[in-house]
C-alpha cells in the first residue's frame, strides 16, 4: 500500500492519477487498485495498492510535482483515515428487484447460459 500526500486538495480520485503520471509510466499508474482519498475537508492525499511487480517502480519514483510525499506503508495502523469508496451505482443496490443491476433477469444470461466468471475470476481464461 502506498500513500500519496499532496500539497493541493484532491477533490476526485482522478487527481491522483494526474499527479502520478508526471513521474511514472502509464502502465504503472494504470495498475493502481483500491484507490481511496484520505478523510479531510478537502482531502490532501490518497492511499492505494499496486501489484508486487510494480512496487519497485513506485519506490524508485521521485516525489511528483504537486505532492509532498509518496511512500509505502507496510502496516495498516499507519494509514490515515480514508473516505468510503464512491458508490458507482448511483445509490441503487444490486439485486433481483433492480432491473438495471448485474444479475437481473434481463442481463443474467448470454446465449441462454448464466454469466459466470471463467476460471473462478472475472476476465480469467
Z-matrix of the N, CA and C atoms (Angstrom, degrees):
N
C 1 1.454
C 2 1.520 1 108.74
N 3 1.319 2 115.36 1 138.30
C 4 1.453 3 121.45 2 178.37
C 5 1.523 4 109.75 3 -119.12
N 6 1.328 5 114.27 4 152.02
C 7 1.463 6 122.22 5 174.77
C 8 1.519 7 107.49 6 -119.65
N 9 1.321 8 115.59 7 128.95
C 10 1.455 9 122.38 8 172.23
C 11 1.519 10 106.77 9 -109.96
N 12 1.308 11 116.86 10 119.21
C 13 1.464 12 121.91 11 176.17
C 14 1.513 13 107.11 12 -104.30
N 15 1.324 14 116.12 13 129.65
C 16 1.458 15 120.51 14 -174.74
C 17 1.520 16 112.23 15 -111.13
N 18 1.329 17 114.72 16 157.38
C 19 1.465 18 120.27 17 176.28
C 20 1.521 19 110.91 18 -92.48
N 21 1.329 20 116.48 19 -12.10
C 22 1.467 21 122.50 20 177.32
C 23 1.526 22 108.91 21 -118.58
N 24 1.322 23 117.75 22 149.57
C 25 1.471 24 119.98 23 179.46
C 26 1.525 25 111.94 24 -61.53
N 27 1.314 26 115.31 25 144.77
C 28 1.466 27 122.59 26 173.74
C 29 1.525 28 107.46 27 -108.43
N 30 1.309 29 116.19 28 110.18
C 31 1.461 30 119.18 29 -179.43
C 32 1.517 31 112.34 30 -91.33
N 33 1.345 32 116.35 31 -18.25
C 34 1.458 33 122.12 32 178.64
C 35 1.522 34 108.91 33 -143.56
N 36 1.310 35 116.24 34 157.48
C 37 1.464 36 120.25 35 -179.45
C 38 1.528 37 112.11 36 -66.09
N 39 1.315 38 117.85 37 -25.26
C 40 1.473 39 118.48 38 -179.40
C 41 1.525 40 111.84 39 -63.32
N 42 1.324 41 117.84 40 -23.57
C 43 1.457 42 120.79 41 175.84
C 44 1.516 43 112.39 42 -61.62
N 45 1.325 44 117.19 43 -31.85
C 46 1.464 45 121.60 44 178.16
C 47 1.530 46 109.51 45 -64.77
N 48 1.324 47 116.46 46 -45.20
C 49 1.465 48 120.70 47 179.43
C 50 1.531 49 110.51 48 -62.33
N 51 1.319 50 117.29 49 -40.41
C 52 1.462 51 121.06 50 179.80
C 53 1.527 52 110.99 51 -62.25
N 54 1.314 53 117.04 52 -43.44
C 55 1.467 54 121.33 53 179.79
C 56 1.527 55 110.49 54 -65.23
N 57 1.315 56 117.14 55 -46.39
C 58 1.460 57 120.76 56 -175.50
C 59 1.528 58 113.05 57 -70.49
N 60 1.331 59 117.80 58 -28.44
C 61 1.470 60 120.08 59 178.44
C 62 1.522 61 112.35 60 -65.45
N 63 1.304 62 117.77 61 -15.40
C 64 1.461 63 120.99 62 178.24
C 65 1.526 64 112.49 63 -71.75
N 66 1.345 65 116.76 64 -23.14
C 67 1.472 66 119.63 65 -175.57
C 68 1.528 67 114.20 66 -129.03
N 69 1.319 68 117.64 67 -4.88
C 70 1.462 69 121.00 68 -178.12
C 71 1.523 70 110.31 69 -128.63
N 72 1.342 71 117.45 70 150.47
C 73 1.461 72 119.71 71 176.60
C 74 1.532 73 111.54 72 -67.68
N 75 1.317 74 115.12 73 156.04
C 76 1.460 75 121.39 74 -177.39
C 77 1.525 76 112.74 75 -55.65
N 78 1.336 77 117.98 76 -40.36
C 79 1.467 78 119.37 77 -178.21
C 80 1.529 79 111.67 78 -64.64
N 81 1.320 80 117.56 79 -32.89
C 82 1.468 81 120.58 80 177.58
C 83 1.524 82 110.11 81 -70.29
N 84 1.321 83 116.92 82 -45.71
C 85 1.466 84 120.99 83 -179.49
C 86 1.529 85 110.23 84 -64.96
N 87 1.318 86 117.16 85 -38.80
C 88 1.464 87 121.17 86 179.78
C 89 1.523 88 113.03 87 -68.00
N 90 1.315 89 117.29 88 -16.62
C 91 1.463 90 120.59 89 -178.75
C 92 1.530 91 112.82 90 -82.86
N 93 1.328 92 117.79 91 -6.62
C 94 1.466 93 121.95 92 -178.52
C 95 1.526 94 110.28 93 -61.67
N 96 1.318 95 115.73 94 136.57
C 97 1.464 96 122.62 95 177.38
C 98 1.525 97 109.14 96 -133.45
N 99 1.324 98 115.86 97 154.07
C 100 1.453 99 121.44 98 174.70
C 101 1.518 100 113.97 99 66.35
N 102 1.312 101 118.10 100 31.60
C 103 1.466 102 122.38 101 -177.34
C 104 1.519 103 110.76 102 -68.34
N 105 1.331 104 115.67 103 126.65
C 106 1.467 105 121.72 104 177.55
C 107 1.509 106 108.78 105 -139.39
N 108 1.318 107 116.72 106 135.60
C 109 1.454 108 121.55 107 175.40
C 110 1.517 109 109.41 108 -73.13
N 111 1.339 110 116.18 109 150.22
C 112 1.461 111 119.62 110 175.17
C 113 1.525 112 108.16 111 -74.59
N 114 1.322 113 115.19 112 155.24
C 115 1.459 114 118.94 113 177.03
C 116 1.515 115 109.02 114 -69.92
N 117 1.290 116 115.85 115 147.43
C 118 1.447 117 121.34 116 178.80
C 119 1.511 118 109.38 117 152.76
N 120 1.293 119 115.21 118 161.47
C 121 1.456 120 119.85 119 179.95
C 122 1.511 121 108.56 120 -130.77
N 123 1.297 122 118.01 121 94.32
C 124 1.464 123 129.42 122 1.55
C 125 1.526 124 111.07 123 -87.37
N 126 1.327 125 117.56 124 162.77
C 127 1.475 126 120.65 125 177.23
C 128 1.525 127 110.65 126 -64.59
N 129 1.318 128 115.76 127 137.75
C 130 1.467 129 121.34 128 -179.57
C 131 1.525 130 111.29 129 -121.40
N 132 1.325 131 116.67 130 32.24
C 133 1.449 132 119.83 131 178.25
C 134 1.507 133 111.41 132 172.57
N 135 1.343 134 114.31 133 178.11
C 136 1.457 135 121.02 134 -178.89
C 137 1.516 136 109.97 135 -153.14
N 138 1.317 137 115.30 136 157.12
C 139 1.462 138 122.71 137 175.01
C 140 1.523 139 107.81 138 -120.83
N 141 1.340 140 115.91 139 145.73
C 142 1.458 141 119.71 140 -179.03
C 143 1.523 142 109.35 141 -160.08
N 144 1.322 143 115.39 142 162.67
C 145 1.453 144 123.17 143 176.69
C 146 1.518 145 109.28 144 -109.27
N 147 1.329 146 115.84 145 152.93
C 148 1.462 147 121.96 146 173.74
C 149 1.526 148 107.80 147 -133.86
N 150 1.339 149 117.27 148 153.67
C 151 1.466 150 119.49 149 177.60
C 152 1.526 151 111.35 150 -63.28
N 153 1.316 152 115.98 151 155.23
C 154 1.469 153 121.21 152 -178.51
C 155 1.518 154 112.56 153 -54.66
N 156 1.338 155 117.35 154 -36.71
C 157 1.460 156 119.53 155 -176.98
C 158 1.532 157 113.30 156 -74.78
N 159 1.338 158 117.89 157 -5.59
C 160 1.465 159 121.29 158 178.71
C 161 1.533 160 112.39 159 -108.65
N 162 1.321 161 117.47 160 -8.77
C 163 1.466 162 121.43 161 -176.21
C 164 1.529 163 111.39 162 -56.14
N 165 1.312 164 117.70 163 -44.45
C 166 1.468 165 120.90 164 -177.85
C 167 1.527 166 111.27 165 -60.65
N 168 1.331 167 117.63 166 -37.66
C 169 1.464 168 120.59 167 177.99
C 170 1.525 169 111.18 168 -63.19
N 171 1.318 170 116.51 169 -42.52
C 172 1.457 171 120.25 170 -179.73
C 173 1.527 172 111.08 171 -68.90
N 174 1.331 173 116.67 172 -38.77
C 175 1.464 174 119.70 173 178.78
C 176 1.524 175 111.92 174 -66.72
N 177 1.322 176 117.48 175 -33.90
C 178 1.461 177 121.77 176 -178.27
C 179 1.534 178 113.06 177 -83.51
N 180 1.318 179 116.80 178 -13.54
C 181 1.465 180 120.30 179 -176.83
C 182 1.525 181 111.42 180 -67.48
N 183 1.314 182 115.44 181 142.63
C 184 1.460 183 120.63 182 172.79
C 185 1.517 184 108.54 183 -70.41
N 186 1.303 185 115.77 184 157.78
C 187 1.456 186 119.42 185 174.81
C 188 1.531 187 107.41 186 -67.17
N 189 1.329 188 117.50 187 121.69
C 190 1.457 189 119.36 188 -175.25
C 191 1.521 190 113.19 189 -68.80
N 192 1.345 191 117.36 190 151.91
C 193 1.465 192 120.02 191 172.42
C 194 1.533 193 109.30 192 -57.26
N 195 1.304 194 116.59 193 137.64
C 196 1.458 195 120.99 194 -177.07
C 197 1.517 196 113.22 195 91.17
N 198 1.326 197 115.87 196 -2.06
C 199 1.464 198 120.46 197 179.41
C 200 1.516 199 109.62 198 -120.84
N 201 1.309 200 116.02 199 153.62
C 202 1.455 201 121.66 200 176.01
C 203 1.524 202 111.54 201 -98.50
N 204 1.336 203 116.30 202 -31.36
C 205 1.458 204 119.85 203 -178.36
C 206 1.523 205 110.33 204 -160.44
N 207 1.320 206 115.08 205 147.70
C 208 1.458 207 123.97 206 170.74
C 209 1.514 208 105.13 207 -133.77
N 210 1.324 209 116.71 208 110.13
C 211 1.463 210 118.78 209 -175.69
C 212 1.520 211 111.12 210 -141.60
N 213 1.330 212 114.14 211 154.83
C 214 1.445 213 121.25 212 177.18
C 215 1.523 214 109.29 213 -85.43
N 216 1.316 215 115.86 214 140.26
C 217 1.460 216 122.53 215 177.33
C 218 1.526 217 106.92 216 -117.50
N 219 1.294 218 116.79 217 121.33
C 220 1.463 219 120.83 218 -177.60
C 221 1.519 220 113.02 219 -96.41
N 222 1.315 221 117.29 220 -19.57
C 223 1.453 222 121.95 221 -176.00
C 224 1.529 223 109.01 222 -118.05
N 225 1.312 224 117.83 223 124.80
C 226 1.465 225 120.61 224 -176.58
C 227 1.529 226 112.36 225 -62.71
N 228 1.313 227 118.13 226 -22.95
C 229 1.460 228 119.78 227 177.18
C 230 1.529 229 111.38 228 -67.43
N 231 1.333 230 116.87 229 -19.21
C 232 1.465 231 121.06 230 179.36
C 233 1.531 232 113.14 231 -84.98
N 234 1.332 233 116.76 232 -4.42
C 235 1.460 234 119.87 233 178.37
C 236 1.520 235 110.67 234 -77.01
N 237 1.320 236 117.53 235 139.70
C 238 1.462 237 119.10 236 173.46
C 239 1.529 238 109.12 237 -73.39
N 240 1.322 239 118.09 238 165.33
C 241 1.473 240 119.41 239 175.09
C 242 1.532 241 109.77 240 -59.23
N 243 1.342 242 116.06 241 137.19
C 244 1.454 243 121.66 242 -176.83
C 245 1.520 244 111.33 243 -112.79
N 246 1.328 245 115.47 244 150.58
C 247 1.458 246 120.48 245 175.26
C 248 1.517 247 109.12 246 -70.34
N 249 1.322 248 115.73 247 153.91
C 250 1.455 249 120.08 248 173.04
C 251 1.520 250 108.16 249 -65.89
N 252 1.336 251 117.55 250 148.33
C 253 1.460 252 119.14 251 178.26
C 254 1.524 253 110.17 252 -65.16
N 255 1.334 254 117.47 253 151.42
C 256 1.459 255 119.34 254 179.79
C 257 1.518 256 110.86 255 -66.62
N 258 1.317 257 116.23 256 149.93
C 259 1.454 258 121.77 257 177.27
C 260 1.520 259 107.57 258 -84.91
N 261 1.304 260 116.93 259 103.84
C 262 1.453 261 121.36 260 -175.43
C 263 1.518 262 113.22 261 -77.53
N 264 1.311 263 118.37 262 -6.15
C 265 1.461 264 121.20 263 -179.64
C 266 1.526 265 112.02 264 -100.59
N 267 1.307 266 117.08 265 9.76
C 268 1.461 267 119.19 266 177.10
C 269 1.505 268 114.12 267 65.36
N 270 1.318 269 117.69 268 31.08
C 271 1.460 270 121.13 269 177.20
C 272 1.509 271 114.03 270 90.11
N 273 1.320 272 118.07 271 -7.97
C 274 1.448 273 120.26 272 179.03
C 275 1.513 274 109.13 273 -86.04
N 276 1.301 275 115.58 274 136.19
C 277 1.456 276 118.26 275 177.44
C 278 1.516 277 109.44 276 -96.60
N 279 1.326 278 117.20 277 142.61
C 280 1.460 279 119.17 278 179.47
C 281 1.513 280 111.18 279 -70.46
N 282 1.281 281 115.87 280 152.25
C 283 1.450 282 119.76 281 176.82
C 284 1.510 283 110.69 282 157.29
N 285 1.327 284 116.33 283 172.75
C 286 1.459 285 120.19 284 -175.64
C 287 1.521 286 113.66 285 -62.80
N 288 1.318 287 118.51 286 -27.33
C 289 1.455 288 120.96 287 -179.15
C 290 1.511 289 113.61 288 -79.81
N 291 1.307 290 118.14 289 -11.42
C 292 1.458 291 121.97 290 -177.78
C 293 1.514 292 108.19 291 -104.84
N 294 1.302 293 117.18 292 106.56
C 295 1.460 294 122.15 293 -176.10
C 296 1.524 295 113.18 294 -67.52
N 297 1.325 296 118.50 295 -18.17
C 298 1.457 297 120.87 296 -179.24
C 299 1.516 298 112.88 297 -94.67
N 300 1.309 299 117.85 298 4.35
C 301 1.459 300 120.25 299 -177.17
C 302 1.516 301 110.92 300 -94.13
N 303 1.328 302 115.30 301 160.55
C 304 1.452 303 119.51 302 172.25
C 305 1.509 304 107.34 303 -65.62
N 306 1.293 305 116.69 304 143.39
C 307 1.458 306 120.45 305 179.39
C 308 1.509 307 113.16 306 88.68
N 309 1.340 308 118.10 307 -0.83
C 310 1.460 309 119.14 308 177.05
C 311 1.522 310 108.54 309 -72.87
N 312 1.308 311 116.77 310 164.33
C 313 1.456 312 121.28 311 -177.46
C 314 1.528 313 111.92 312 -56.86
N 315 1.330 314 118.03 313 -36.84
C 316 1.455 315 120.51 314 -175.58
C 317 1.529 316 112.62 315 -74.50
N 318 1.325 317 118.63 316 -16.65
C 319 1.459 318 120.70 317 -177.08
C 320 1.519 319 113.40 318 -127.50
N 321 1.312 320 117.69 319 13.95
C 322 1.456 321 118.99 320 -172.32
C 323 1.514 322 113.58 321 -85.82
N 324 1.342 323 117.59 322 -4.42
C 325 1.453 324 116.85 323 -179.48
C 326 1.511 325 111.09 324 -141.48
N 327 1.297 326 113.85 325 157.64
C 328 1.454 327 122.27 326 176.19
C 329 1.511 328 105.57 327 -132.02
N 330 1.324 329 117.13 328 118.57
C 331 1.465 330 122.70 329 -175.39
C 332 1.528 331 111.58 330 56.08
N 333 1.324 332 116.32 331 35.95
C 334 1.449 333 120.59 332 174.52
C 335 1.508 334 115.77 333 83.18
N 336 1.324 335 118.42 334 -4.70
C 337 1.460 336 119.44 335 179.53
C 338 1.517 337 109.80 336 -110.22
N 339 1.330 338 118.25 337 146.94
C 340 1.465 339 120.27 338 -179.29
C 341 1.522 340 111.09 339 -60.93
N 342 1.336 341 115.91 340 145.36
C 343 1.465 342 120.90 341 176.44
C 344 1.515 343 108.21 342 -82.81
N 345 1.296 344 115.69 343 113.33
C 346 1.458 345 120.82 344 178.63
C 347 1.520 346 108.00 345 -131.08
N 348 1.306 347 117.02 346 153.86
C 349 1.464 348 119.60 347 177.59
C 350 1.521 349 111.01 348 -63.84
N 351 1.299 350 115.82 349 143.58
C 352 1.473 351 120.71 350 175.51
C 353 1.522 352 108.69 351 -84.46
N 354 1.275 353 116.63 352 136.26
C 355 1.455 354 120.56 353 176.39
C 356 1.517 355 113.43 354 65.43
N 357 1.341 356 117.82 355 17.98
C 358 1.455 357 120.85 356 178.36
C 359 1.513 358 114.04 357 85.21
N 360 1.347 359 118.33 358 -1.88
C 361 1.462 360 121.04 359 179.33
C 362 1.513 361 108.71 360 -138.61
N 363 1.314 362 117.58 361 145.29
C 364 1.452 363 120.10 362 174.75
C 365 1.509 364 108.57 363 -63.68
N 366 1.308 365 116.49 364 134.67
C 367 1.452 366 121.11 365 179.23
C 368 1.505 367 113.51 366 81.42
N 369 1.325 368 117.51 367 -1.24
C 370 1.455 369 120.46 368 179.63
C 371 1.510 370 111.28 369 -74.68
N 372 1.282 371 116.18 370 177.60
C 373 1.454 372 115.70 371 -179.95
C 374 1.479 373 114.01 372 -159.28
